[in-house]
Structure formats: structure tokens, C-alpha cells
Amino acid sequence: GERRARVGLFTGCVGDAMFSGTNRATARVLQANGCEVVVPRDQGCCGAIHYHSGSDGPAVDMAEANRRAFPEDLDAVIVNVAGCGSMLKDYGHMAEETPGVEPSQVARLSGFSGQVRDVSEFLADLGPRPPQGVVPWRATYHDACHLVHAQGVRQPPRELLELVPGLELVPLPE
């Protein structure tokens, strides 16, 4: 169908090794919604583990490598792992806090961070094409901690689930 967006898919390191099927499914859903999906081979770890353990320099290096891996002409960089998404969205702030990082690099990483979107928030904003199959299930949705608390993304996953024909979404009390 009509191309509605050109996006990059961040596959991560652990996510790609352990949940590669999720990455493939994410690409298929994006394509079904009119997105050209670019998956750069040069991307790597988001750097969260390094950064949170105090290895700021290597984390900034990983951030810069990821920034360079993605083409500049994308409408968004899509991520489907909440922890990685939180880190990618925080690259500018991380670089700003890290001693010795030049202001120009902070600006480049901030620009990259501004492109990063969780797949659910991107699709909700794009206006997803309605799913065709019926899923006659009763289900609940539990917020991913990094998605809701670090990224502030709460409604988009629910909005997408509500589009699924036959799916009864039951609220999950705390």
C-alpha cells in the first residue's frame, strides 16, 4: 500500500538475541501499516547497562555508534523494548552529564533522541490500520515499568489493543 513513513528499527543486543521474533513481528506490523522499515546492521547495544553501572564513556560511545548507524532521513527510530527506549530517548541528557563530551555531540545525540519512539506510541500517532483477524480472548495489559515511568507512555498500548476485534481488555488493578 501507500508508504506512510520511513522508520528505523532498533533491535538492541539482548532483545535481538533473545526475542528476535518480536523484532520481526514489529517490522511486519510497521510494514502492514505503510512503513518502510530500515534495520541498520551497524547498530548495537543501547548502552544502558554501561551507563547505569557508571561506565559513562563507553555508553556515550555506544550512543554515538547507534546515532551514526541510523540514516538521517527517517521519520522515527522505533524501539520495542521499554528499557532500551528509555536509554535511547535519554542519549542527549546522558551525554550532557558525561564529562568531556563536546556540546556539538550533545546536540547530535539530543537530535537522535528526539526521533526515538516506542512502537505503540508511533502507531497510535500514525493511525494504525485496523487489524483484520478476530481474537476472541479476554486479556489484561500490564504496563512495562520503563515504558510508563521513564518514557511516560501509558495509553498507546491500550489504544492499539482496543482496536483488535473480539479482544476484551480487562483493567488490571494495582
C-alpha positions as CSV (number, residue, x, y, z in Angstrom):
1,G,0.0,0.0,0.0
2,E,0.8,3.7,0.3
3,R,4.1,4.4,2.1
4,R,3.1,6.5,5.2
5,A,6.5,6.7,6.9
6,R,10.1,5.6,6.7
7,V,11.4,4.3,10.0
8,G,14.4,2.6,11.5
9,L,14.0,-0.4,13.8
10,F,16.3,-0.6,16.8
11,T,16.8,-4.3,17.5
12,G,19.1,-4.0,20.6
13,C,21.5,-6.6,21.8
14,V,19.8,-8.8,24.3
15,G,16.4,-8.1,22.7
16,D,17.7,-9.3,19.4
17,A,19.4,-12.3,20.8
18,M,16.6,-13.5,23.0
19,F,13.5,-12.0,21.3
20,S,14.4,-11.8,17.6
21,G,10.9,-13.0,16.7
22,T,9.5,-9.8,18.4
23,N,11.7,-7.7,16.2
24,R,10.5,-9.5,13.1
25,A,6.9,-9.1,14.2
26,T,7.4,-5.4,14.9
27,A,8.8,-5.0,11.4
28,R,5.8,-6.8,9.9
29,V,3.3,-4.7,11.8
30,L,5.0,-1.5,10.8
31,Q,5.1,-2.7,7.1
32,A,1.4,-3.6,7.3
33,N,0.8,0.0,8.4
34,G,2.6,1.5,5.5
35,C,6.1,1.9,6.9
36,E,9.3,1.3,5.1
37,V,11.4,-0.3,7.8
38,V,15.2,0.1,7.8
39,V,17.2,-2.2,10.1
40,P,20.8,-0.9,10.2
41,R,23.4,-3.7,10.6
42,D,25.8,-1.3,12.4
43,Q,23.5,-0.7,15.4
44,G,24.4,-2.2,18.7
45,C,23.7,-2.1,22.4
46,C,21.8,0.9,23.7
47,G,24.4,1.4,26.4
48,A,22.0,1.3,29.4
49,I,23.9,-1.4,31.3
50,H,27.2,0.5,30.9
51,Y,25.7,3.9,31.8
52,H,23.8,2.6,34.9
53,S,26.9,0.9,36.2
54,G,29.0,4.1,35.9
55,S,30.8,3.5,32.6
56,D,29.7,6.8,31.1
57,G,32.3,7.0,28.4
58,P,31.6,3.6,26.8
59,A,27.9,4.3,27.0
60,V,28.4,7.6,25.1
61,D,30.5,5.8,22.5
62,M,27.6,3.2,22.0
63,A,25.1,6.1,21.7
64,E,27.2,7.8,19.1
65,A,27.7,4.5,17.2
66,N,23.9,4.0,17.2
67,R,23.2,7.6,16.1
68,R,25.6,7.1,13.1
69,A,24.1,3.7,12.3
70,F,20.6,5.1,11.5
71,P,20.0,7.2,8.4
72,E,19.2,10.8,9.0
73,D,16.1,10.8,6.7
74,L,13.9,8.7,8.9
75,D,10.5,9.8,10.3
76,A,11.3,7.9,13.5
77,V,13.6,5.4,15.2
78,I,11.3,2.7,16.5
79,V,12.0,0.6,19.6
80,N,10.0,-2.2,21.1
81,V,11.9,-2.7,24.4
82,A,11.0,-0.2,27.1
83,G,14.4,-0.2,28.8
84,C,16.3,0.4,25.6
85,G,13.7,3.0,24.5
86,S,14.3,4.9,27.8
87,M,18.0,4.9,27.2
88,L,17.8,5.9,23.6
89,K,15.4,8.8,24.5
90,D,17.9,9.9,27.1
91,Y,21.1,10.0,25.0
92,G,21.3,13.8,25.0
93,H,20.9,14.1,28.7
94,M,23.4,11.3,29.3
95,A,26.0,13.0,27.0
96,E,25.3,16.3,28.7
97,E,26.1,14.7,32.1
98,T,29.2,12.9,30.9
99,P,32.5,14.9,31.5
100,G,34.4,15.7,28.3
101,V,31.5,15.4,25.8
102,E,31.5,18.3,23.4
103,P,28.4,20.4,23.1
104,S,28.2,19.5,19.4
105,Q,28.0,15.8,20.3
106,V,25.4,16.5,23.0
107,A,23.3,18.3,20.3
108,R,23.7,15.4,17.8
109,L,22.7,12.8,20.4
110,S,19.8,15.0,21.6
111,G,18.6,15.2,18.0
112,F,18.7,11.4,17.6
113,S,16.8,11.0,20.9
114,G,14.1,13.2,19.6
115,Q,13.5,10.7,16.8
116,V,13.0,7.7,19.1
117,R,9.5,6.4,19.6
118,D,8.1,3.3,21.2
119,V,6.3,1.2,18.6
120,S,3.0,1.7,20.4
121,E,3.2,5.5,20.6
122,F,4.3,5.7,17.0
123,L,1.5,3.5,15.6
124,A,-1.1,5.3,17.8
125,D,0.0,8.6,16.4
126,L,0.3,7.3,12.8
127,G,-3.3,6.0,13.0
128,P,-3.0,2.2,12.7
129,R,-4.8,0.3,10.0
130,P,-7.4,-1.8,11.8
131,P,-6.5,-5.5,12.4
132,Q,-8.4,-7.9,10.3
133,G,-8.5,-11.1,12.4
134,V,-10.7,-11.7,15.3
135,V,-9.1,-12.6,18.6
136,P,-11.9,-13.9,20.9
137,W,-9.9,-13.6,24.1
138,R,-10.2,-11.9,27.5
139,A,-6.9,-10.2,28.4
140,T,-5.3,-7.6,30.5
141,Y,-2.4,-5.3,29.9
142,H,0.4,-4.7,32.5
143,D,2.5,-1.6,31.9
144,A,6.2,-2.1,31.3
145,C,7.9,-0.1,34.1
146,H,10.3,1.7,31.8
147,L,7.6,2.5,29.3
148,V,5.2,4.1,31.7
149,H,7.6,5.6,34.3
150,A,10.7,6.5,32.3
151,Q,9.0,7.3,28.9
152,G,5.6,8.4,30.1
153,V,3.8,6.1,27.6
154,R,0.7,4.7,29.1
155,Q,-2.3,5.0,26.7
156,P,-0.9,4.0,23.3
157,P,-0.6,0.2,24.1
158,R,-4.2,0.2,25.3
159,E,-5.5,2.2,22.3
160,L,-3.9,-0.4,20.0
161,L,-5.3,-3.4,21.9
162,E,-8.8,-1.8,21.9
163,L,-8.7,-2.0,18.0
164,V,-8.4,-5.8,18.0
165,P,-11.8,-7.3,17.0
166,G,-13.1,-9.7,19.7
167,L,-10.5,-8.9,22.3
168,E,-12.0,-8.0,25.7
169,L,-9.5,-5.8,27.5
170,V,-9.9,-6.1,31.3
171,P,-8.3,-3.4,33.5
172,L,-5.6,-4.7,35.8
173,P,-5.9,-3.1,39.3
174,E,-2.7,-2.3,41.1
